[in-house]
Amino acid sequence: MTASTYRGRFAPSPTGALHAGSLVAALASWLDARAHGGQWLVRMEDLDTPRCVAGADQTILQQLAACGLVSDEPVLWQSQRNANYLAALDPLKATGLAYPCGCTRKDIEQAWAAQGVNRERHAELVYPGTCRAGLNGKHARAWRLDVAAVNARCGLPTPLPWTDRRLGPQQQDVTSEVGDFVLKRADGLWAYQLDRKSVV
């Protein structure tokens, strides 16, 4: 990655003041951006509005500034970018890469239980693709990304490999280990921050 394109990000959730671990993470990302001659950006992850604390965003920015950590571009608040996310979701829907889902967590557990698979304690079940071919009379609650369709459209290998600078070569079969993940939740909140660059 060239110096002109490197962009490091720190994305705190304004649910309270930063704790020491978060400050260490912010400093590490800032140092990484500086070591690559790139930019360091701050993005407030304030989409989960029920958990956000009024004024916590400003407290966090003050804490960062007191440590000399100031965003190189204006700070983004994710809650103000709904139009951007809709503009990114629409092409995914139009090309069949995203689909409506009417399943609850209980529906997902029941679908797997019918196949003899029970959820392990504290584990999430991979979505079984129940609504991928249609809602079957259910009310649409959320929008999911069709991971297999994206893999096919982009010609991505399975499992998907990448190199972690600390851990070295890694790989994951996103289709079987993660599944079709939620982009927009049933409550209208965004589960994954889309931008135009996310659109295949």
Disulfide bonds with the S-S distance in Angstrom:
none
